[in-house]
Amino acid sequence: MGIVGQKERRTQDRIVGLFRERLQYQYLGNWEERPDNRNIEEGLLQDFLIQQKVSDELIHKALYELNKAAGDQSRDLYYINKDVYNLLRYGVQVQPEAGMNNQTVWLIDWDNPLNNHFAIAEEVTVTGQHTKRPDIVLYVNGIALGVLELKRSTVSVSEGIRQNLDNQKKIFIQGFFSTIQLVMAGNDTEGLRYGTIETPEKYYLAWKEDSSIENPLDRALTQLCQKERLLEIIHGFIVFDAGTKKVCRHNQYFGVKAAQQRLRTREGGIIWHTQGSGKSLTMVWLARWIRENIKNARVLIITDRIELDEQIEGKFSGAGEQIYRTKSGRDLVDCLNAALPWLMCSLIHKFAGREESDVEGYIEELKRSLPKDFKAKGDIYVFVDECHRTQSGELHKAMKSILPNAVFIGFTGTPLLKADKQKSIEVFGSYIHTYKYDEAVRDKVVLDLRYEARDIEQAITSQAKIDQWFDLKTRGLSDVARAQLKQRWGTMQTVLSAQSRLEKIVADILLDFETRDRLQNGTGNALLVSGSIYQACKFYELFTSQGFHKCAIITSYRPNSSDIKGEETGEGLTERLRQYDIYDRMLNGKDVEVFEKEVKDKFIHEPGQMKLLIVVDKLLTGFDAPPATYLYIDKQMRDHGLFQAICRVNRLDTDDKEYGYIIDYKDLFQSLEGAVTDYTSGAFDAYDKEDVLGLLTNRLDKAKERLEEAREAIKALCEPVDPPKDSAAYIRYFCAKDTADKDALKDNEPKRIALYKLTVSLIRAYANIANELPDAGYSAPEIETIKHEVEYFENVRSEIKLASGDYIDLKMYEPAMRHLIDTYIHADESRKISAFDDMTLIQLIVERGPQAVDQLPPGIASSQDAAAETIENNLRRVIIDERPINPRYYERMSELLDNLIKERKEQARQYEEYLKKLVELTKQVVNPNVATYPKKLNTAARRALYDNLGKNEELAIALDQEILATRKDDWRGHVIKERQIRYVISQHVPDEAEAERIFELVKNQRGY
């Protein structure tokens, strides 16, 4: 293992050694001072192509096509990168001479990975609108395919991920990422995280594979960047999926690899990858491999739900693979009887108005459609999606009789029932690869689930009155008819108590929408599973009658006038009439399909506008909605159906979604104890215990555990703060012990970010259980202590944010925090921070002068040292941030600040006089005194040139005029347009290094 807390440089040196010695990459050097670093090093690429015996003419044309694609800055990075990827994967099509056929120039030898040239360079300085320097860049044949940001062991790998995301912005070095396939960040404690271009931080992945290498960073890099593995992942496991570029998770990679091994011997089997772990993309990658590696191969995907059929079609189409969706059994037979298409999907049910999963009807239709002497064309591979639902084997037998030579692979996101396990293996073959729920939660591929049973009490208040009412309503009926009616309605409890029970459930859910964070603030939403379509309609009516209109019903029901024919009795609305009436009012004249599409789109993309979907069976499979956080169940469910349903709320979303919540009104798990500790009884008793391990945990137990962990973590972080742990002590620990130290504020940034994150975790953990602390086992004194701690650390966080100048900058890391604070924290000190909601402390000082200090939190304002250090830190941050605009000017401002700090420490000034001087300097930093410059220097850009060109007024004006006359729109980051600006500067500044310095200055001017 690496040395504890070792510097980033030491980690980098070790990793460079790992690439050189263990992975056998060539070391190209430290490129910090090397000019014109690019993502296509043409010399290296030419050398490779020459070795591949490509002619000079073809090399020239291939390089032109590659540079044209990579250098196109007029489009979004996604589309540029996609074009470059296609040139890498499929080769560059070039025409040797006019009239001749195109030839393919392969920039990478995919078939022989070790024939390629693998190299790394470190500290690769890349010029863009603002220069950046990735720690390590991986080159294959001179083409940059990977970037790696490294952090010291005490700094979160998240910092490296955010660095990568910043670098991909247009204002930095976005153009460099046009060729990049793997984007990585790592440290010695957390290991490696990887993604691809524009991958959000929460979707960065960790590679999991057995190894004897102890260090997690070394282990993952050795596994992921090994030459053959790196090229295999880039070639076979990257997809451009409808606007998002994705790379495989380890379970997808090993699942496909295991399936490839089976298929080489024409053997099928089952791939069980738990819900939410990317099963659809596993299908895409495996189908693509089959097509490219097996002669005359064709792939047929069988599903038994409309949503799944649509999802499969969307996933393959989004990934650029044309898939044909059959319309009927006859259509499928016709497709199989022809040579094309190579890729098809077919739905088992609904071909003739049948119910879902009508396997027998599907088989009959297939057999009726078969022409004489039918024989499917090509080598057929059948993927059976959600294969657990076709375990009878009848479909398999029928398909085998139609496609006797086909190879079958079953896919499921659900564990197989104990009773069917052996039969499933007989039908499909043994497990090819498994990835269980607890593994996915550990890998943060899906979220953990929290379970809570809620009991809605029901009681018959007067059996005698119920019987009397029943007798009156059934007068005139025969005894047999009365008996049948009574049997249907039981003791009439259903009639009299159902409305009351549903009202209680609705009130319960509405309370959650007012008090549970993600439901209250609109970032998350919920599904309510109802026992019947009629009951779903009653739920909808009750919600809307309470003024809750951001909800809808999604079921298989389609209102039709024939449904209510003969239903009118004059005695009131029957179930059918009421159901029809409610649905009709909800649709408001819209077609059902159009209405459902709009509702689902809102639910997924605008959760604040569609907060609740009431469902029965639809949307409980094949429906991925990241905002869905709560699942309310009021329906008897078991096994596969229940497993699939509860996994609707385990998808990753924004940072404030930390769990999926299951609220059970039917006591499906018999008892909480049974659900949490023993899966061999209760709702999942048909599964083997190990197959569903880790699925559900007691919500209150886990909420308490999480709160205690958050309390412990933030106390440990703040433990080194010097006594008496007042505002000044916290500021010195988290900002700078000495405000004259120019590097201290930046060096302590990781500690501050840790403080902000841990405070967020503490507040969220507290908010999640605040209303139920007694139920979680806390005494009244303990509750008061916890509340005080949360208020205390929120105040510490607020003060440090102000003292460091982070207040505005780091809002992006804390979505929805203001709601949590306002809802659960009632500390007067934190409310005073609102004076800074729309401006920084520096802006407030410029506007209000010394009086701005009165707006600081009492803990800071009451201490002269704390107040002074707060302003000094904020001013230091502004000087550092603004320095690139006018280095000479801000160097003078930095010297003036240093002198003021020195005087304060020597107590040469009284506090009031010092504060006045500090305010004057602040105003000078923010608004330079224009009157001190010659009149013709009437813009900030001219003044910056004047300050940095030896105060030569004539030179500054002449250069400014030429730059304004030469510059083109969007010139920053555009090689040709930048070159024109460089040329203008070189005409006035002959020294090359000085000209480059002035060019960087010009790039930072807002006026250009």
N, C-alpha and C positions, 0 to 999 in steps of 0.2 A: 504494500500500500504506500501511497505517497505520504510525505511528511505532513503532519497535521497543520492546517492553516497555511500551507506553502503558497508563495506568491504565484500569480498567474504565469509569469515568465518561466518559472521552473516547470510548471505543468506543461507549458507549450514546448519547452525543450525536450521533455520526456516524450511527448506525443510525436514530435518531429522524428525523434529517434525510433519510435515504434513504426512509423510509416517507412522509414529507411531500412531498418534492420529486419523487423518481423514481416512486414508486408511487401518489402522489396520495391518500394516506389523510389524513383530518382528524386534527389533533392535539387531543386532549381535555385535555391538560395533565399536570402532575405531581400525582398523587393521593396523595402520601405523607401529607398532613395532612387529606385529604378524608374526612369520616366516612361510614360505611355504604356503602362500595364493594361492588358486587354483580356477579355474572356476568350478570344481566339488568337493564340500565339501562332501566327502563320508559318514561322520558320519550323516549328516542331511539327505542325500538321503537314507541311510540304515534305519533310523528311520521311514521315510515315507513308504518305501516298507514293513517294518515289520507291520506297521499299516494297510497296504493294504492286510495283510495276505499272503505275498509272502514268500515262503520257503527260508531258508538260502542258499541252493544250487543254486536256481534260482537267488537270489540276487547277489551271488558271480559271476555267469556267466554273468548276465546283466551288472554289474559294469565293468567286464573285457571287454565286447564288447563296452561299452560307452567310457571307457578310451582309448581303442585301436583306436577308430575312432577319438576322440578328440586329442589324443597325436601324431597322425601321422603328423610329420613335414616335410615329404618328398614331399608333394604336396602343391599346391596353397591353400590359405585360403578359397577361394570360394568352392572348392570341399570338403575340410575337414568339413566346416560348413554345407554344403549340406548333407553330410552323417550323421552328428550329428542331424540335423533337422529331417531327415527321422526317426531316432531312437526315437526322442522325439514325433513326430506326429503320427507315425504308430506303435510305441512300438518296443521293442527289442525281436527278435525271438531267443529263446534258447531251447536247447534240454535237458530235465531233465536227461535222461540217454540214453546210446547208444541203438538204435532200437526203441526209443519212439518218438511220434510225437512232433513237436515243440510247445512250448507254448509262448504266448505273455506276456511280462512283461511291463506294462505301467509305465513309469517314471513320467508321469503327468496324473492326472485324469481329462481328458478333459470334461467328461460328468457332473462332479460335481466339478466345479472350487473351491468352498470353502472347499473342502476336502484336498486341497493342502496346503503346508506350504510356506507362503510368508514372505520374510525377506529382510532386507537391511544391508549392512555394509558400513562404510565410510573410506576414506583414505586407500584404500586397496592396500598395497604395493605388487607389482607383480615383481618378478625377471625375467629378460630376458637377452638379450645381453646388454641392458641398462635398469636399473630398472625404472618403472613408477608407478604412484599412482593415479588411477582413484578416483574422488571425492566420488561417490556413486555407488555401485553395487547392482543390484536387483537379489535376488536368489529365485527360486521356487524349493522347495524340494532339496535345496543345489546346484542346478545347476544355474550358472550365466547366466541369460537371458537378462539383460539390464545393460548398463553403462550410467552414467549421469555426465557430466562435467558442473560445475557451474562457472559463472563469475560475478563480481560485476556489478552493474547497469550501470557504466560508461564505461565498457569494452564490445566491441562488442561480440555478441554470436558467431560470426565467429571464434573468437579465440578458443572457446571451441570445435567447429567443427574441426578445424585444429589440435587441441590437440588429439582428437579422431582418426583422420586420421593418425597422426604420430604414435600413440600407436599401430596401426594395421600393422606397417611396421615390417619386419623381424628383423631389428636391435633393436627393442624395445620389445614389449610384444605381438607379433602377436598370439602366441599360446593361450593366454588367451581368444581371440575372437572366438575360435573354437565353443563355445556354445552360443555366444551372438546373440540375435535376434533383439533387439532394441538398437540403438546407439543414445544418446540424448545429447543436450547441451542447456543451457538456462541462462537467467538473468532476472532481475525484470523489465526491460524496454521493451525488445523485446519479452519476453516470451520464449517458448520452440520451438526448432527445432529437428526433429527426422528423422532418416533414418535407414539403417541397415549396415551390414559390407560392406566396400569399397564403400559406397555411396559418390560420389563427392559432394563437398560443395554446388554447385548450385542446386543440386537435394534434399537437405534436405527440409523437409516439415514442415508446421505449421498446427496444429490441430484447426479446427473451429467448435464450437458448443456452443449454447446458455448456459449461466450459470449466476448465481448471484454473483459468485466469481469475485472480481474486479482485483486482481493481475493476470496479464497474465500468469506468470510462474506457480503459484499455480493452476490456473484454468485448464491449459493444462495438468499438471501432474495428477491432480485429475481425469480428464476425461480419459486420456490415460492409466494410471497405476492402475485404479480401478481394483480390482482382476478379476472379470468376463470379463471385457473389454480387459484387457491385454492378457489373455489366448485366448479369442476369436480372437483377431487380429493375434496372433502368429499362432493359429491353422488354421484359415480360410482365412487370408488375407496376406499371404506371398507367394512369388513365386520365383523360380529360373528360370529366363527367359534367356535361351541361353547365359549363362556366366555372367549374372548380377542378383544379388539378389535384389528383390524389395518388398516394403511394401506398403500397400494401402494409398491413400490420403483420406481425410475425405469425399469427395464427392463419392468416390468409395465405401467406407464402408457404408455410409448411403443409397446409391443407392441400393446396394445388400441387406441390411437389410430391406429396404422398399419392395423390390421385394420378399424377403422370406415371408414377412407377407401376400402379395397378393397371393402367390402360395399356401400357407397353405389352402386358401379357393378356390383354383383353379380359380383364377381371373387374367386376363392379364392386359396389360397397356403399357405405353410408358415411356422409360427412355431417357431423353434429357440431355446429357452431352456434352458441347461444344467441338469443334474440339481441339484435342491436350490434352484433360484432362484424357486420359487413358481408353477409352471406351472398347477397346479390352480386357484389363485385368479385367474390370468389368464383361465382359462375361465369362472369364475363371473362376473367383471366384464364380459366380452365377451358372454356369454349374456344377462345382465341388460340390457345396452345394446340388444341385438338385440330383446329382448321389448318394451322401452319405446319404441323408435324405428322399428321396422319393422312395418307393419300385418300382422296374421295370422301373425306369425312363430312358428315352432316350431323347437326345437333338439334334435338327436339326437346323442348322444356314443357313439362306438364304441370299445371296448377289446378287448384279446385276452388279458388276464390276470385271474383272479379277484381278486387283490389290488388291481389297478388299478380294476376295476369297483366294488369295495367302497370304495376310497379316493375315487373320484369321487362315489359316492352320499353318503358321509360328509361330504365337503367341501361339496357343495351343500346338504345337509340342515342341516349345522352353520351355514351362512351364511343359513339361513332360506328357502331356495328348495326347494320340494317337487319332487323328481325321481322319476320312475317307473322302476324297474329291471325290464326285461322278463325273462320267464322262459324264452322260447323264440323261435324264428324266427316261429312262427305268432302268438305274443303280440305281437311287434313289428309284424307286418303289421296285426293288429287295431288296435293303437294308432295307426298311421299312417293307417288307414282311418277313424278317428274324429277329431273336432275337438280332443279333449283326450286326454292331458295335453299341455301345451305343451313340457315338458322331459322327455326320456327318455334312458336309457343302456342300451346293449345289449352283451352279451358274445358274441364270435364263436364261442367253442368251448364244449364240454361240454353242448350241448343234448341230445345223445343218447349220452352217455358217450364222446364223441370226445376225442382228444388236443388239447392247446393249439394255438391258431393253425390250426385245421382250416378254412381259408378255403373250400375247395371244398365241404366238407360243409355249412357255414353257408349258402353261396349256394344249394345244392340245396334246403335246407329252406325258405329264403325263397321260392324260386320255386314250390315245391309248395304253399306256404301262400297264394299270391296268389289272391284271388277274381277272377272275370271282370270285365273293365272296371275293374280296380283303379286308383284315382288317389288319391294321398296328399292329405289335407286340409291346407290352410294352406301357408305359404311356408316350406319346409324348409331348415335350415342344419345341415350334418353336420360335427361335430368328430371327426376320427380321431386318437385318442390313440396316442402312440408309433408314428407313421405309418411309421417306418423299417422296421417289421416286416411291412408289407403292401405292399412295393414292387413286387410282381409286376404290380400294376395290375388283377388279376382281380376283387378285391373292389370296386375303384373302378368297373370296367365294370358289374358286377352291380348295384351300388347306383345307378349312373347309369341303368341300364335300368328299375329299379323307381322311382327318383326322378329323372326326366329333368330337372326344373327346379331341383333342389337345388344349393346352393352348398357346396363342400367346403373345409374348412380342416384342414390337417395340423398336429398338434402333436408335437414331439419334444424330448427332453432330451439326445439323442445326435446327434453329427454324422452326416451322410449319407455312406454309402460312396461312394468315387469312382466305382465301376462303376454305382451306382444313381442318382447325383446327377441326371444329365440326365433319366432316366426319371421320377424323383420330381417334377421340375419340370414335366414334361409331364403327369403325373397330377394333381397338386395345384395347380400354378402356381408362380411364383417365390417366393423368400423374402419374407415380409411383414416379419419382424423377426428379428434374431439377437442372442443374448447368450451369448458363448462362455465356456468354463471359466476362462480366464485373467482375463477381465473380472470374473467373479463372485468369484474369489479376491482380486483387487485391491480390490473393493468390500466384502470381508469378509462376503459373503452366504453363502459356503461356505468350508470350510477347505482349505488346501493339503494335498496328499497327499505322503507320504514313502514311497519304494519301497526294498525290500531283498530281494535274492535269497538264498535259503538252499539249500545243496546237501546232500542226504542221500545219502551214498555208498552204493552197492549193488555187491556183487560176489558172484560164485559161488565158493564156497570149494572145492568139489570136483565138477566136472562128472561124473566117473566114478561117484561115489556117487549123484548125481541120476539118471543113466541106469540104474544098478542098481535103484534104488527104483522107477523107472518100469516097468522090465521085470517086476519082481515083481508090481506092482499091476495090470498089464494082461495077465498070463498068461491065455491062453485066448481072447483077442480075435484077430480076423483082422487081417492086415496093414493092410487098408483102414481098419478101425475104429481100430487103433492110430495110424495116420497122422492120422486126423481128430482124435483126442484130443490128439495131440502138437501138431497145428497150433493147436488151441484154447489150449493152455496154454504154447505156445512151448517154451522150453528148461526149463520147470519153475521157472525163476527166479521167476516170478510167485508160485508156491505157497510156495517156501521163503524168499524174501526179503521178500515183501509184509508179513508180520507184523512182521518185524524193522524194516522201514522205517517202518511206521505207529507202532510203539513209539517209534522215535526222534523222529518228528514230535510225538507226544503228550508225550514228555519235554521236547522243545524248547518247546512251548507252555506246559506247566506251569511251566517255569523262568521264562518271561515273566510268568506270573501271580504269581510270587513276587518278581520284580525290577522289572517295568515299572510305573511309578507308578499310572496310572489302572486298570490291571488289578489291582494289589496292593491298592489301597485301596477298591475296589468302586464307584468313581464311574463307571468305564467298563467296557465289556465287549467281546466279540469274536464274529466269525462265522468259521466254518471251512467252506470250500467243498470238498466231497468229490466224487470222480469218479463215484461210483455210490451207490445206496441201500444196497447190501450193504456197501460200504466205509464209509459213514456209520455203519452199525450197528456195525461193527468198531471204529471210532474211539470211539463212545459206550461200548462195552464196555471198551475200554482205559482211558478216562478214569475211569469209575466204579470199575474194579478198583484204581485208584491213590488211591481215596478222594475223587475230585473229582466231586461229585454235583450241583453247580449248573450242569448242562448238559442239553441235550435235543436230539433230532433233529426237524427239521421238513422233511418231504419230501412228495411226492405219494402215497407208499405208504399204503395202507389195509389193515391186517391183516385177512385173511378166511380162514376155515377152508378154503375152496376152494383157496386158494393152496398149501396143503401136502398136498392130496389126492394120494396116490400118490408122495409124496416119500420116505417112509421106506424105506431099503434095508437097514438093519441094519449098515451100514458106517460110521455116524457121521452127523452133521448135514450135510445139503446146504446150499447157499447159501440156498435158499428157507426151509428149516426154521430155520436160524440167524437169518436176517433176521426171520422171524415171531416166533421166541422172544424175541429182544432187544426188538423193538417191543412185544410183548405185556407183557413185564416192565416196560418203561418206562411204558406207559399205565396199568398197575396198575388195570385195570377201567374206566378212564374212556373216554368217547367221544372219538374222534380230534379232532373239531372243537372240543369243549370243552377238551381238553388243549392244543391248539395256541393257542386264544384265551388261556388262562391263562398259557401260557409266553410268548407275545408281549407280553402286558400286563406281566408281571414284567420281561422283558428291557428294555422301554422305561421303565417307571416304578420298578422296583426292581433296578437293575443288579447290586447286591451279592448279590441272591438268585438271579439267572439270569445267570451270567457268560459262558456260551458256547452258541451255537446252531450245530449241525452241519447243513448244508444241502447240497442238490445243485443244484436249480434254483429252488425256491420261495424267496421273500423277497429275491431278487436284483434284483427290480424292484418299485416301488410300496411299498416298506417303509421308512418313515422312523423311525429310532431314534436320537435324538441321543446317547445314551451309547455307541453302537457306535463304537469307536476303532480296533480292529485287525481287518483282514481277512486271514485265512490262506487261501491258494489252493493246493489240491492237486488241480487238475482242468485238463485242457486247455481253454482258453477263448480266444476271439478277438473282436475288433471290438466289435459292439454289446453282446454278452453280457458281455464283459470290462469294457467302459466302464461299463455299468450297475452291474455288481457292485462295482467299486472305488469307485463313488460312494456306496455304502451307508455309508461311514465318514467322509464329508466334511461332515456336518451340525454346526451350532453346538451347543454344550452349555455346561457350566459353564466357568469361566475356566481351569481346568487342562487343558482339551482345546484344544490349540493346533494340532494336525495330525491327519489321518487316516493310519494306517499300513497299508501293503500288504506282506505277507510272502509271497513267491512261492517255493513248493517245486517248481515245474514249469519254472522258467526260461522263463517265457512271453515274455519280452522278448528272448530270444536271448542278450543280454549287457547288462550294466548300461550300458555306453557307448552301445549302440544305443538303449536305452530312453530315456536322458536327452537325447541329442543329436540323434537322427535318427529321427523318427517315420515315415519313409517305408520303413523295414524293420522286421521284427519283428512284434509282436502287433498293431500298429495300421497295418500297411502298406496296408490297404484304405481308409484315410482320407487326405484331403489334409493335408499337414503343418500348415498354418496353422489347420486346424479343431480340432486337438487340442493346440495349443501350450500349454505350461505345465502339462500334466496331471500328470506325475510328475517328481520330482526325487530324486537320490541322498540317502538318509536321512543317512548319515554326513557327507557334504559339507555338507548344510544344517545338521545338528546342530552341526558345528564352526563354521560361519559364525554361527549364532545365539549360541553361547557367546562367541565373540570380540566380537560386537556388545554382548552383555550386559556383558562385562568393561569394554569401552570406555565404555559409557554410564554405569555407576556410578562409574567413576574420574573421568569428566568432571564429574559432579554434585558429587563430594566434593573436586575440585581446589581450590576457593576456601577450604577449611578451613585456618585458620592453623596454621603449624608450632607445636609438634612433632606436630600431628595426634593428640593424645591425647584421652582421654575428655572432658576439660573443653573442649577446642577444638571438638570435634564438637557438644557440648551448646550452646555459645554460637552456633554457626553455624546449627544446625537448630532450636533452641528460642528463646533470647533472649540477646543480648549483655549485656543488663542486665535482671535479673529484676524490677526495679522498674517496667519498661516494661509497662504493663497490656495493650497491644495487640500486643506483639512475638510472643508465643506463638501468637496467632491468625494474625498476618500471615505467620509462617513455616510455617504448616500445609501449604501447597502443596509446599514443599521437602521436608517430612517425608513426605508422601504419595508424592512422587516417589521418595524413598529407599526406602520400604517396597516400592513396586511394582518398582523396579529390583533390589532384593535378591531379591524373589520370582522375577523373571525370571532372575537369575543362578543361583539355586539350582535352578530347574527346568531351565535349559539345561545345568547341570552334571550334574544327576541323569539327564538324558536320554542322556548320553554317558559317564557316569562309568566304566562297566564296559568301555568300548571306546576309551578315550583313546589307547592305543598304535595301534589300528587306524586311528584318525583322523589319525595322523601326529604325535602329540605325543611328545617325548622324556621320559625319566624325570625330569630336572630341571624341565622345563616342567610336568609333571603335578603335581609337588610344589608348584610356584609357584601353580598354579591352585587346588589344594586349600587352600593357605594363604589365598589371596585370598577364597575362598568363606567360610571360617571367619571371617576378619577382618571382612568386611562383614556377615555374620550377627550377629557380636558388636556391631558398630556399630549395626545396626538394633535389636537388643534393648535396648541401652543408651539409645538415643534414645527408644524407645517408653516406657521407664520414666521417663526424665528429663522427658518432655513430658506424661505422664499418658495417653498414647494406648494403653497396653498392652492394656487390655480393649476400649476403644472401637472399635479398628480391626481386631479379629479377623475381622470380617465380610468384609474385603477379601482374606483369605488362606486360602481353603478348602484343606484337605489339606496345609498347609505343615508341620505338626508331623511328619507321616509322612516327608516329604522330608528334614527336618532330622535326624530320628532315624536314617534309613536311610543318609544320605550324609555327614552332618556329624558329626564326633566331636571337638568342641571343649569342653573342661572348662568354660570360661567360660559358654558358652551353656546348659549343663545346669543351672547354678546358678540360672538364671532361673526354674526350675520352682517356686520358692517363691512366685511371684506368680501361678501358673496360675489360681487361683480368687478372687483379690482384688487390689485396686489397692494401690499403695504407701501411699496415705493410710490405707486400711483396716488395713494391716499396722502402720503407725505407731501408730494408735489402739490396736491390740491389744497390741503388744510394746514400744512406747515407743522410746527411742533405740537399742535393740538391733536394731530393724528395719533400720538402716543396714548392719549386718553381712550382710544378705541381698542387698545390691546387688552387681552384678558387680564384680570386683576393680578394673577400670579406673576405676569411679566411686568405690567405697568407699575406695580408696587416696588419693584427692585430696579434701581438705577442701572446696575450692571446688566441685568437681564434685558432691559429695554434697549440699552446701548448696543449690546451684542446682537440683539434681534435685528436692529436697523443695519448694523455693520454687515451681518451675514446676507441680508437681503440686497444690500447695495453691492456687495462683492459678487453675488450671483449675476446681477444686471451687468456689471462691468465685464465679467467673463463671457456672458452671452452676447454682448454687443461688440466685444473686441474685434471680431472679424470685419466689421463694417468700417472701422477706423482705428487700426492698431495703435498708431502714435498717440492719438487723442486719449484713448482709454487707458493706455499705459500711464499717461500723466494723471488721469483720474485715480488710478490704482495707487500711484505714489502719494497723492494727496490724502487718500483714505488711510494709507499706512501711517502717515505723519499724524493724522488725527487720532488714530488708535494709540499710537505711541504716547501722545500728549495725555490722553485720558488715563493711561496706565501710570503715567508719572504724576497724575493728579495735578497737572499744571493748569487745568481749566476747571471751573465750576461746572456742575452738571448742566445747568440751564444754558450757559454760554457754549458748552460743547455741543449740546443738542441743536442750538441755533446754527452753529458751523456745519454740523452734519446734515441738517436740512438744506443749507445753502449748497453743499457739495452734491446732495441728492438731486436737486433741481438742475445743477450744472451737468450731471451725468445724463439725466433724462432729456434735458433740453439744452444742448450746447449754446453758449452765448454767441449768437451770430454777429453781434456788434463788434466783437474782437477780430473778425476776419475782414479782409478787403471787400468792398461793396460788390465787386463783380463775382465774388464767390457766393452766389445766391442760391445754391442748392447743396444738399447734404453730400451728394456725390462729388461736387467740385471741392467742397471743404475737405473731404476725405483724401482726395488726390493731392491737394495742397499740403495737408499735414504729413503725407507719406512720400512726398517728392521734394523733400528739403525746403518746404515753404516757397516753392517756385510758382508764383501766381500765373505767369504767362504759360508755363508748361501745363499746369493743371487745367486751364481754360481751353487750350488748344487740344489737349488729349480728350477732354470731356466732349468737345464739339465733334471730333472725329468718331468717337465711340457712338454718340447719338446718331450720327449720319450713317454709320456702318451696321449697327446692330439690327438683327432681324427678330421677328416674333419667335418666342420659345427657343432662343439661341442657346440657353444653358443646357448642357448635356448633348447637344447636337455637334458632332465632330467638325463638320464643314463650317458651320456658323461660328463655332468657338475659334476655329483657326483664323477666321477673318478678324476677329477681335484681337487675337494674339498678334497678328501681323501689324495692326494699327499701333498697338502698344510698343512693339519692337522698333517701330520707326522713330519713337520718341525716347525710348529707354533701351540703349544698345546692350547693356549688360544682361546676359541671358537669365541669370538667377534673379536679378532685380525685376526684370520684365515679368517673370513668372509670379513673383510676389505681388506685383501690381495687378496682374491678371486675376489672381485669387481675390484681391481687394475689390476689383471691378465686379466680379461675379456676386459679391455679397452686397452690392449697392441696390437698394430698392428702386432707385431712379432709372436703372438700366434694365 
